[in-house]
Structure formats: C-alpha cells, structure tokens
Amino acid sequence: MSPFDYHRPDTVDEAIALLQTYGGDGKVLAGGQSLLPILALRLTQIGHLIDIGRVQGLQSIDATDDGTVSVGASVTHARVERSDVMTAAAPAVAGAMPHIGHRAIRSRGTVCGSLAHADPAAELPAVALALGAEMIVGGAAGQRTIGAGDFFQGYLSSALAEDELLLGVRFPAWAPRAGWSVLEISRRQGDFALVGLVTTLEVDEAELLRRPSLSFFGVASTPVRVAEAERLLDGNAPDPALFAEAASVVSGALEPRADDHASSEYRAHVAGVLTRRGLAEASKRASERATAGAGV
C-alpha cells in the first residue's frame, strides 16, 4: 500500500470532522473487505484512513414496533446472518448473507460498508433497492436519509458526499404475506455474481401478486429494477406462463455489459432464467407465510 495516516475516532462527530478536514483524501474503514484489497493493489491511493471500528452507537440491529429494522454502520454480515431480529423483520436481508463472499469475509465485512462501496455486482445494493431501504447519512449539517433508488449513482459511486458518513441503513417493515428470493450465477462460490436477482413480492387474499420487485445485480453500473416486468406481474395470479412472459420481458429490457467473464447476450439470457426461478421461489414463500398467518 502507499503510505497514509491512520485515524481512529471514538465518536460520530469526530469521524465526520476528519472527513470534513481531509475530504477526498480521506477514506472510511469499516470492515475493510473491499477497501484494503484495493489499497493493497494500489488501484487507489489515499492520504488518510479513518477507522470507525470503535465509534459508539454504530453496532446495533434494532427493530421498531412497526417492524422497521435498522442496521448500524459497524454491523457485520455475519451478525445479520445470525440475527433472529433480522430473520423475523427482514428475511430477504438475512437470506442474502450466505451469498456474500466466504465466511471469513462475512465475519469482518459490514452491511453498510458494502452499500457505501456501491459495487454493482454485490448483493446488498440490489437488496436495498428491492426493499426500498433508506440510508441514514451524517454530515456537518446533521443527518439526512437517502432512498436506495437515489443512493446508487454509478460504478462504485453513491450519493454520499466526501464529508459524509453512512451511519446505518433502515429496512421497511416486512409484509405478513410477502415472499422473497435471492439467486445468482457466479463462476465459483463466493465470487461476485455474473448475474444476480433479488425478488420480493406479496400475495393478497385472492392469491394475486402485489408489489413485485425484480432487482438485478451484475448487469449494469448500478443495481437495476425492470419496471415493465413488474407491471406485467402486478395484479395477476402466480403462474409459470406468467413468469416465463416476465422473463422474456427482462431479457429484452436489460442491456448488460460484456467482459472477459460473460457476453452481454449470456447475461441477458441468465437474467431471464433467474426471473422465472426467483418468482417461483418468492411466490411459494409468500403463499406459505399467508397460509401460516391464517392458521391453516
């Protein structure tokens, strides 16, 4: 790594003050599972590393009475994966964790670190987009919230200003008749996805699909939803023919990038395959929850 100065603040205010002082020459360290390899390979250089590992108030997973759940900036993937609170309040978030890297990475990497890093091939930005999560951001002017749809702006680029800190992320209450699915195709277990999909939906009392969300990762410079396919699904009964039609819409709508690992055509085809599988899995989970809630 290139030389840098190391800072370890104790409070949020101290961390934000350091970011104000050093601006673009400072970088926040949480779990370090993305940042440290980049520094080690000298893909970027910084003058100041700001370690928030012992900043108080950023280590909690909290659920409110209405079911909203918040995750602090220092909470690791592994804690979320094991959290009964998260499994009950936001099962799609907990369910995404086993797909992230390997166990050693999840033991150090943080949820908010992944969101702030904004890698378009990572799972959590797509999860946040599917669920309509809100980022809790702190700066000199105080706190503000940024919806996931506005937060991810480009490849490794977010709406965070250089002097702002991502303090946490807030996931909305999980509906009692909602289901989810997280699927991906990668070259090896633990690799970034060539194509991935986070599916969420609800079923109403007539067993019709409501509020479907198809959030893809690995296909663009940010996670993306395919609104045309979501509109096709909304209000219709879950059916393999409907899912196949939605898959065709997805494959036609997406224009994935090509690289050394996969062609654009392959990624578009796989996106359609995952659409069929994700919708079937999410619908099954939603129906199971609806049946359990009815006491059947």
Short mmCIF file of the C-alpha atoms (twelve columns), coordinates in Angstrom:
data_MODEL
# 
_entry.id   MODEL 
# 
loop_
_atom_site.group_PDB 
_atom_site.id 
_atom_site.type_symbol 
_atom_site.label_atom_id 
_atom_site.label_alt_id 
_atom_site.label_comp_id 
_atom_site.label_asym_id 
_atom_site.label_seq_id 
_atom_site.Cartn_x 
_atom_site.Cartn_y 
_atom_site.Cartn_z 
_atom_site.pdbx_PDB_model_num 
ATOM 1   C CA . MET A 1   0.000   0.000   0.000   1 
ATOM 2   C CA . SER A 2   1.003   3.586   -0.471  1 
ATOM 3   C CA . PRO A 3   1.678   5.426   2.837   1 
ATOM 4   C CA . PHE A 4   -1.267  7.027   4.654   1 
ATOM 5   C CA . ASP A 5   -2.088  8.467   8.066   1 
ATOM 6   C CA . TYR A 6   -4.308  6.320   10.289  1 
ATOM 7   C CA . HIS A 7   -7.095  7.849   12.415  1 
ATOM 8   C CA . ARG A 8   -9.347  6.060   14.896  1 
ATOM 9   C CA . PRO A 9   -12.137 8.355   16.149  1 
ATOM 10  C CA . ASP A 10  -14.317 7.477   19.135  1 
ATOM 11  C CA . THR A 11  -17.473 9.350   18.141  1 
ATOM 12  C CA . VAL A 12  -19.521 10.068  15.048  1 
ATOM 13  C CA . ASP A 13  -18.760 13.787  15.367  1 
ATOM 14  C CA . GLU A 14  -15.019 13.091  15.396  1 
ATOM 15  C CA . ALA A 15  -15.312 10.876  12.315  1 
ATOM 16  C CA . ILE A 16  -17.307 13.487  10.407  1 
ATOM 17  C CA . ALA A 17  -14.832 16.202  11.435  1 
ATOM 18  C CA . LEU A 18  -11.990 14.128  9.996   1 
ATOM 19  C CA . LEU A 19  -13.913 13.686  6.746   1 
ATOM 20  C CA . GLN A 20  -14.505 17.427  6.610   1 
ATOM 21  C CA . THR A 21  -10.813 18.070  7.143   1 
ATOM 22  C CA . TYR A 22  -9.464  15.614  4.603   1 
ATOM 23  C CA . GLY A 23  -12.298 15.394  2.078   1 
ATOM 24  C CA . GLY A 24  -11.408 13.303  -0.946  1 
ATOM 25  C CA . ASP A 25  -8.024  12.420  0.556   1 
ATOM 26  C CA . GLY A 26  -9.711  10.536  3.414   1 
ATOM 27  C CA . LYS A 27  -11.420 7.151   3.285   1 
ATOM 28  C CA . VAL A 28  -13.604 5.422   5.864   1 
ATOM 29  C CA . LEU A 29  -12.619 1.945   7.049   1 
ATOM 30  C CA . ALA A 30  -15.353 -0.289  8.495   1 
ATOM 31  C CA . GLY A 31  -14.791 -3.974  7.732   1 
ATOM 32  C CA . GLY A 32  -12.160 -3.318  5.084   1 
ATOM 33  C CA . GLN A 33  -13.030 -6.329  2.923   1 
ATOM 34  C CA . SER A 34  -13.351 -4.171  -0.206  1 
ATOM 35  C CA . LEU A 35  -11.157 -1.201  0.658   1 
ATOM 36  C CA . LEU A 36  -7.988  -2.969  1.817   1 
ATOM 37  C CA . PRO A 37  -7.544  -5.122  -1.306  1 
ATOM 38  C CA . ILE A 38  -7.987  -2.019  -3.465  1 
ATOM 39  C CA . LEU A 39  -5.315  -0.213  -1.442  1 
ATOM 40  C CA . ALA A 40  -3.018  -3.238  -1.451  1 
ATOM 41  C CA . LEU A 41  -3.214  -3.458  -5.248  1 
ATOM 42  C CA . ARG A 42  -2.650  0.311   -5.482  1 
ATOM 43  C CA . LEU A 43  -5.802  0.731   -7.520  1 
ATOM 44  C CA . THR A 44  -6.294  3.908   -5.498  1 
ATOM 45  C CA . GLN A 45  -4.243  5.999   -3.094  1 
ATOM 46  C CA . ILE A 46  -5.351  7.947   -0.038  1 
ATOM 47  C CA . GLY A 47  -3.653  10.180  2.470   1 
ATOM 48  C CA . HIS A 48  -5.840  9.379   5.491   1 
ATOM 49  C CA . LEU A 49  -7.619  6.222   6.640   1 
ATOM 50  C CA . ILE A 50  -10.462 6.827   9.111   1 
ATOM 51  C CA . ASP A 51  -11.272 3.678   11.087  1 
ATOM 52  C CA . ILE A 52  -14.810 3.787   12.559  1 
ATOM 53  C CA . GLY A 53  -14.485 0.401   14.260  1 
ATOM 54  C CA . ARG A 54  -14.786 1.774   17.797  1 
ATOM 55  C CA . VAL A 55  -17.184 4.644   17.110  1 
ATOM 56  C CA . GLN A 56  -20.003 4.266   19.633  1 
ATOM 57  C CA . GLY A 57  -23.605 3.827   18.544  1 
ATOM 58  C CA . LEU A 58  -22.972 2.077   15.225  1 
ATOM 59  C CA . GLN A 59  -23.067 -1.569  16.360  1 
ATOM 60  C CA . SER A 60  -26.789 -2.250  16.750  1 
ATOM 61  C CA . ILE A 61  -29.538 -4.102  14.901  1 
ATOM 62  C CA . ASP A 62  -32.810 -2.538  16.066  1 
ATOM 63  C CA . ALA A 63  -36.432 -3.259  15.162  1 
ATOM 64  C CA . THR A 64  -39.220 -0.816  15.968  1 
ATOM 65  C CA . ASP A 65  -42.775 -1.719  16.959  1 
ATOM 66  C CA . ASP A 66  -43.975 -1.266  13.388  1 
ATOM 67  C CA . GLY A 67  -41.419 -3.785  12.066  1 
ATOM 68  C CA . THR A 68  -38.869 -1.389  10.596  1 
ATOM 69  C CA . VAL A 69  -35.318 -2.619  11.227  1 
ATOM 70  C CA . SER A 70  -32.136 -0.539  11.287  1 
ATOM 71  C CA . VAL A 71  -28.547 -1.744  10.933  1 
ATOM 72  C CA . GLY A 72  -25.629 0.330   12.212  1 
ATOM 73  C CA . ALA A 73  -22.513 1.064   10.181  1 
ATOM 74  C CA . SER A 74  -20.288 -1.357  12.123  1 
ATOM 75  C CA . VAL A 75  -22.597 -4.390  11.962  1 
ATOM 76  C CA . THR A 76  -21.020 -7.269  10.071  1 
ATOM 77  C CA . HIS A 77  -22.620 -9.572  7.532   1 
ATOM 78  C CA . ALA A 78  -22.154 -12.471 9.945   1 
ATOM 79  C CA . ARG A 79  -24.119 -10.749 12.702  1 
ATOM 80  C CA . VAL A 80  -27.006 -10.081 10.338  1 
ATOM 81  C CA . GLU A 81  -26.867 -13.650 9.062   1 
ATOM 82  C CA . ARG A 82  -27.239 -14.981 12.638  1 
ATOM 83  C CA . SER A 83  -29.694 -12.337 13.836  1 
ATOM 84  C CA . ASP A 84  -33.134 -13.579 14.876  1 
ATOM 85  C CA . VAL A 85  -34.329 -9.967  14.760  1 
ATOM 86  C CA . MET A 86  -33.283 -9.616  11.130  1 
ATOM 87  C CA . THR A 87  -34.672 -13.011 10.124  1 
ATOM 88  C CA . ALA A 88  -38.064 -12.012 11.525  1 
ATOM 89  C CA . ALA A 89  -38.098 -8.357  10.455  1 
ATOM 90  C CA . ALA A 90  -36.375 -8.517  7.029   1 
ATOM 91  C CA . PRO A 91  -35.897 -12.136 5.915   1 
ATOM 92  C CA . ALA A 92  -34.686 -11.133 2.446   1 
ATOM 93  C CA . VAL A 93  -31.741 -9.293  4.035   1 
ATOM 94  C CA . ALA A 94  -30.784 -12.220 6.246   1 
ATOM 95  C CA . GLY A 95  -31.299 -14.602 3.332   1 
ATOM 96  C CA . ALA A 96  -28.863 -12.691 1.129   1 
ATOM 97  C CA . MET A 97  -25.965 -13.034 3.561   1 
ATOM 98  C CA . PRO A 98  -24.831 -16.600 2.691   1 
ATOM 99  C CA . HIS A 99  -24.297 -15.436 -0.913  1 
ATOM 100 C CA . ILE A 100 -21.754 -12.786 0.143   1 
ATOM 101 C CA . GLY A 101 -18.158 -13.903 -0.279  1 
ATOM 102 C CA . HIS A 102 -16.983 -16.517 2.198   1 
ATOM 103 C CA . ARG A 103 -17.456 -16.944 5.936   1 
ATOM 104 C CA . ALA A 104 -14.195 -15.164 6.746   1 
ATOM 105 C CA . ILE A 105 -15.250 -12.168 4.639   1 
ATOM 106 C CA . ARG A 106 -18.684 -12.048 6.277   1 
ATOM 107 C CA . SER A 107 -17.098 -12.085 9.730   1 
ATOM 108 C CA . ARG A 108 -15.319 -8.781  9.015   1 
ATOM 109 C CA . GLY A 109 -17.215 -7.099  6.192   1 
ATOM 110 C CA . THR A 110 -20.081 -4.783  7.104   1 
ATOM 111 C CA . VAL A 111 -23.527 -4.274  5.609   1 
ATOM 112 C CA . CYS A 112 -23.121 -0.517  5.347   1 
ATOM 113 C CA . GLY A 113 -19.597 -0.873  4.004   1 
ATOM 114 C CA . SER A 114 -20.958 -2.898  1.101   1 
ATOM 115 C CA . LEU A 115 -23.683 -0.327  0.478   1 
ATOM 116 C CA . ALA A 116 -21.255 2.602   0.597   1 
ATOM 117 C CA . HIS A 117 -18.826 0.787   -1.716  1 
ATOM 118 C CA . ALA A 118 -21.686 0.504   -4.241  1 
ATOM 119 C CA . ASP A 119 -20.303 -2.383  -6.261  1 
ATOM 120 C CA . PRO A 120 -22.975 -3.186  -8.884  1 
ATOM 121 C CA . ALA A 121 -22.129 -6.906  -8.733  1 
ATOM 122 C CA . ALA A 122 -22.680 -7.083  -4.963  1 
ATOM 123 C CA . GLU A 123 -25.828 -8.455  -3.382  1 
ATOM 124 C CA . LEU A 124 -26.703 -5.828  -0.778  1 
ATOM 125 C CA . PRO A 125 -27.197 -2.808  -3.061  1 
ATOM 126 C CA . ALA A 126 -29.741 -4.872  -5.018  1 
ATOM 127 C CA . VAL A 127 -31.402 -5.991  -1.776  1 
ATOM 128 C CA . ALA A 128 -31.653 -2.370  -0.631  1 
ATOM 129 C CA . LEU A 129 -33.160 -1.343  -3.978  1 
ATOM 130 C CA . ALA A 130 -35.687 -4.189  -3.955  1 
ATOM 131 C CA . LEU A 131 -36.873 -3.419  -0.435  1 
ATOM 132 C CA . GLY A 132 -36.862 0.369   -0.722  1 
ATOM 133 C CA . ALA A 133 -34.294 0.788   2.038   1 
ATOM 134 C CA . GLU A 134 -33.197 4.180   3.347   1 
ATOM 135 C CA . MET A 135 -29.585 5.165   4.003   1 
ATOM 136 C CA . ILE A 136 -29.008 7.177   7.172   1 
ATOM 137 C CA . VAL A 137 -26.260 9.675   6.417   1 
ATOM 138 C CA . GLY A 138 -24.441 12.013  8.794   1 
ATOM 139 C CA . GLY A 139 -22.595 15.208  7.905   1 
ATOM 140 C CA . ALA A 140 -21.721 18.641  9.197   1 
ATOM 141 C CA . ALA A 141 -25.302 19.818  8.658   1 
ATOM 142 C CA . GLY A 142 -26.759 16.876  10.604  1 
ATOM 143 C CA . GLN A 143 -28.471 13.708  9.445   1 
ATOM 144 C CA . ARG A 144 -30.401 13.032  6.261   1 
ATOM 145 C CA . THR A 145 -31.908 9.954   4.638   1 
ATOM 146 C CA . ILE A 146 -31.402 8.844   1.044   1 
ATOM 147 C CA . GLY A 147 -33.633 6.260   -0.596  1 
ATOM 148 C CA . ALA A 148 -31.882 3.334   -2.253  1 
ATOM 149 C CA . GLY A 149 -33.228 4.427   -5.644  1 
ATOM 150 C CA . ASP A 150 -31.285 7.686   -5.347  1 
ATOM 151 C CA . PHE A 151 -28.260 6.400   -3.443  1 
ATOM 152 C CA . PHE A 152 -26.533 4.285   -6.113  1 
ATOM 153 C CA . GLN A 153 -25.393 6.609   -8.876  1 
ATOM 154 C CA . GLY A 154 -22.807 4.686   -10.896 1 
ATOM 155 C CA . TYR A 155 -19.993 2.164   -10.733 1 
ATOM 156 C CA . LEU A 156 -18.585 2.346   -7.171  1 
ATOM 157 C CA . SER A 157 -20.357 5.689   -6.888  1 
ATOM 158 C CA . SER A 158 -23.043 6.809   -4.459  1 
ATOM 159 C CA . ALA A 159 -24.821 9.951   -3.289  1 
ATOM 160 C CA . LEU A 160 -22.545 10.187  -0.236  1 
ATOM 161 C CA . ALA A 161 -20.633 13.451  -0.189  1 
ATOM 162 C CA . GLU A 162 -16.913 13.340  0.583   1 
ATOM 163 C CA . ASP A 163 -17.509 14.728  4.076   1 
ATOM 164 C CA . GLU A 164 -20.472 12.455  4.904   1 
ATOM 165 C CA . LEU A 165 -20.601 9.155   6.755   1 
ATOM 166 C CA . LEU A 166 -23.102 6.345   6.206   1 
ATOM 167 C CA . LEU A 167 -24.346 5.806   9.770   1 
ATOM 168 C CA . GLY A 168 -26.796 2.993   9.057   1 
ATOM 169 C CA . VAL A 169 -29.466 1.588   6.815   1 
ATOM 170 C CA . ARG A 170 -33.181 1.273   7.527   1 
ATOM 171 C CA . PHE A 171 -35.273 -1.528  6.004   1 
ATOM 172 C CA . PRO A 172 -39.083 -1.108  5.931   1 
ATOM 173 C CA . ALA A 173 -41.468 -3.433  7.728   1 
ATOM 174 C CA . TRP A 174 -41.899 -6.826  6.111   1 
ATOM 175 C CA . ALA A 175 -45.452 -7.526  4.980   1 
ATOM 176 C CA . PRO A 176 -47.163 -10.582 6.510   1 
ATOM 177 C CA . ARG A 177 -47.967 -12.027 3.065   1 
ATOM 178 C CA . ALA A 178 -44.617 -11.255 1.426   1 
ATOM 179 C CA . GLY A 179 -42.057 -13.611 -0.086  1 
ATOM 180 C CA . TRP A 180 -38.506 -13.225 -1.292  1 
ATOM 181 C CA . SER A 181 -35.728 -14.870 -3.278  1 
ATOM 182 C CA . VAL A 182 -32.012 -14.148 -3.753  1 
ATOM 183 C CA . LEU A 183 -30.388 -16.008 -6.651  1 
ATOM 184 C CA . GLU A 184 -27.146 -15.549 -8.530  1 
ATOM 185 C CA . ILE A 185 -24.838 -17.201 -11.037 1 
ATOM 186 C CA . SER A 186 -21.090 -16.903 -10.433 1 
ATOM 187 C CA . ARG A 187 -18.013 -18.694 -11.722 1 
ATOM 188 C CA . ARG A 188 -17.217 -20.059 -8.261  1 
ATOM 189 C CA . GLN A 189 -18.908 -19.992 -4.874  1 
ATOM 190 C CA . GLY A 190 -18.046 -16.694 -3.206  1 
ATOM 191 C CA . ASP A 191 -17.181 -14.842 -6.422  1 
ATOM 192 C CA . PHE A 192 -19.043 -11.719 -7.440  1 
ATOM 193 C CA . ALA A 193 -22.108 -12.586 -9.451  1 
ATOM 194 C CA . LEU A 194 -22.102 -12.640 -13.226 1 
ATOM 195 C CA . VAL A 195 -25.836 -12.031 -12.860 1 
ATOM 196 C CA . GLY A 196 -27.976 -11.938 -9.733  1 
ATOM 197 C CA . LEU A 197 -31.574 -11.203 -8.830  1 
ATOM 198 C CA . VAL A 198 -33.370 -10.169 -5.663  1 
ATOM 199 C CA . THR A 199 -37.106 -10.839 -5.952  1 
ATOM 200 C CA . THR A 200 -39.716 -9.616  -3.493  1 
ATOM 201 C CA . LEU A 201 -43.490 -9.714  -3.809  1 
ATOM 202 C CA . GLU A 202 -46.721 -10.051 -1.861  1 
ATOM 203 C CA . VAL A 203 -49.846 -12.122 -2.426  1 
ATOM 204 C CA . ASP A 204 -53.233 -10.693 -1.495  1 
ATOM 205 C CA . GLU A 205 -56.195 -12.609 -0.107  1 
ATOM 206 C CA . ALA A 206 -57.257 -13.532 -3.641  1 
ATOM 207 C CA . GLU A 207 -53.772 -15.037 -4.232  1 
ATOM 208 C CA . LEU A 208 -52.852 -12.307 -6.703  1 
ATOM 209 C CA . LEU A 209 -49.359 -10.855 -6.898  1 
ATOM 210 C CA . ARG A 210 -48.849 -7.405  -5.420  1 
ATOM 211 C CA . ARG A 211 -45.860 -5.029  -5.207  1 
ATOM 212 C CA . PRO A 212 -43.449 -7.232  -7.177  1 
ATOM 213 C CA . SER A 213 -39.821 -6.122  -7.288  1 
ATOM 214 C CA . LEU A 214 -37.153 -7.535  -9.605  1 
ATOM 215 C CA . SER A 215 -33.794 -6.041  -8.615  1 
ATOM 216 C CA . PHE A 216 -30.832 -7.233  -10.696 1 
ATOM 217 C CA . PHE A 217 -27.136 -7.010  -9.911  1 
ATOM 218 C CA . GLY A 218 -24.132 -7.661  -12.132 1 
ATOM 219 C CA . VAL A 219 -25.885 -6.351  -15.250 1 
ATOM 220 C CA . ALA A 220 -25.263 -2.578  -15.154 1 
ATOM 221 C CA . SER A 221 -23.248 0.118   -13.381 1 
ATOM 222 C CA . THR A 222 -25.817 0.114   -10.553 1 
ATOM 223 C CA . PRO A 223 -28.438 -2.366  -9.371  1 
ATOM 224 C CA . VAL A 224 -31.500 -2.048  -11.606 1 
ATOM 225 C CA . ARG A 225 -35.189 -2.892  -11.448 1 
ATOM 226 C CA . VAL A 226 -37.185 -3.852  -14.537 1 
ATOM 227 C CA . ALA A 227 -40.385 -1.852  -14.139 1 
ATOM 228 C CA . GLU A 228 -42.019 -3.237  -17.291 1 
ATOM 229 C CA . ALA A 229 -41.839 -6.790  -15.964 1 
ATOM 230 C CA . GLU A 230 -43.032 -5.693  -12.531 1 
ATOM 231 C CA . ARG A 231 -46.101 -4.055  -14.067 1 
ATOM 232 C CA . LEU A 232 -46.827 -7.227  -16.014 1 
ATOM 233 C CA . LEU A 233 -46.839 -9.263  -12.796 1 
ATOM 234 C CA . ASP A 234 -48.795 -6.905  -10.548 1 
ATOM 235 C CA . GLY A 235 -52.388 -8.000  -10.008 1 
ATOM 236 C CA . ASN A 236 -52.069 -11.373 -11.724 1 
ATOM 237 C CA . ALA A 237 -52.100 -14.885 -10.295 1 
ATOM 238 C CA . PRO A 238 -48.722 -16.579 -9.949  1 
ATOM 239 C CA . ASP A 239 -48.329 -18.964 -12.861 1 
ATOM 240 C CA . PRO A 240 -45.350 -20.468 -14.749 1 
ATOM 241 C CA . ALA A 241 -46.604 -18.983 -18.029 1 
ATOM 242 C CA . LEU A 242 -46.765 -15.517 -16.457 1 
ATOM 243 C CA . PHE A 243 -43.277 -15.958 -15.020 1 
ATOM 244 C CA . ALA A 244 -41.966 -17.010 -18.427 1 
ATOM 245 C CA . GLU A 245 -43.514 -13.913 -20.008 1 
ATOM 246 C CA . ALA A 246 -41.896 -11.716 -17.362 1 
ATOM 247 C CA . ALA A 247 -38.571 -13.468 -18.017 1 
ATOM 248 C CA . SER A 248 -38.851 -12.657 -21.718 1 
ATOM 249 C CA . VAL A 249 -39.521 -9.016  -20.899 1 
ATOM 250 C CA . VAL A 250 -36.481 -8.918  -18.603 1 
ATOM 251 C CA . SER A 251 -34.139 -10.459 -21.173 1 
ATOM 252 C CA . GLY A 252 -35.316 -7.957  -23.760 1 
ATOM 253 C CA . ALA A 253 -35.154 -4.924  -21.483 1 
ATOM 254 C CA . LEU A 254 -31.705 -5.414  -19.987 1 
ATOM 255 C CA . GLU A 255 -28.552 -4.450  -21.869 1 
ATOM 256 C CA . PRO A 256 -25.828 -5.966  -19.680 1 
ATOM 257 C CA . ARG A 257 -22.187 -5.141  -20.158 1 
ATOM 258 C CA . ALA A 258 -19.864 -7.733  -21.694 1 
ATOM 259 C CA . ASP A 259 -16.460 -8.557  -20.220 1 
ATOM 260 C CA . ASP A 260 -13.924 -11.383 -20.062 1 
ATOM 261 C CA . HIS A 261 -16.296 -13.467 -17.929 1 
ATOM 262 C CA . ALA A 262 -19.541 -13.331 -19.906 1 
ATOM 263 C CA . SER A 263 -21.105 -11.833 -23.003 1 
ATOM 264 C CA . SER A 264 -23.992 -9.398  -22.917 1 
ATOM 265 C CA . GLU A 265 -26.257 -11.988 -24.537 1 
ATOM 266 C CA . TYR A 266 -25.401 -14.598 -21.923 1 
ATOM 267 C CA . ARG A 267 -26.111 -12.223 -19.056 1 
ATOM 268 C CA . ALA A 268 -29.457 -11.202 -20.557 1 
ATOM 269 C CA . HIS A 269 -30.429 -14.859 -21.002 1 
ATOM 270 C CA . VAL A 270 -29.406 -15.759 -17.436 1 
ATOM 271 C CA . ALA A 271 -31.378 -12.773 -16.115 1 
ATOM 272 C CA . GLY A 272 -34.486 -14.294 -17.692 1 
ATOM 273 C CA . VAL A 273 -33.753 -17.722 -16.217 1 
ATOM 274 C CA . LEU A 274 -33.302 -16.211 -12.754 1 
ATOM 275 C CA . THR A 275 -36.545 -14.291 -13.186 1 
ATOM 276 C CA . ARG A 276 -38.545 -17.494 -13.617 1 
ATOM 277 C CA . ARG A 277 -36.791 -19.178 -10.701 1 
ATOM 278 C CA . GLY A 278 -36.927 -16.150 -8.408  1 
ATOM 279 C CA . LEU A 279 -40.623 -15.526 -8.986  1 
ATOM 280 C CA . ALA A 280 -41.465 -19.166 -8.319  1 
ATOM 281 C CA . GLU A 281 -39.438 -19.212 -5.105  1 
ATOM 282 C CA . ALA A 282 -40.721 -15.871 -3.825  1 
ATOM 283 C CA . SER A 283 -44.343 -16.774 -4.621  1 
ATOM 284 C CA . LYS A 284 -44.011 -20.057 -2.773  1 
ATOM 285 C CA . ARG A 285 -42.625 -18.333 0.306   1 
ATOM 286 C CA . ALA A 286 -45.339 -15.681 0.189   1 
ATOM 287 C CA . SER A 287 -48.087 -18.311 -0.022  1 
ATOM 288 C CA . GLU A 288 -46.540 -20.265 2.847   1 
ATOM 289 C CA . ARG A 289 -46.447 -17.149 5.017   1 
ATOM 290 C CA . ALA A 290 -50.027 -16.292 4.099   1 
ATOM 291 C CA . THR A 291 -51.159 -19.820 4.993   1 
ATOM 292 C CA . ALA A 292 -49.267 -19.751 8.276   1 
ATOM 293 C CA . GLY A 293 -50.725 -16.360 9.139   1 
ATOM 294 C CA . ALA A 294 -54.216 -17.649 8.523   1 
ATOM 295 C CA . GLY A 295 -53.573 -20.541 10.877  1 
ATOM 296 C CA . VAL A 296 -54.202 -23.163 8.195   1 
# 
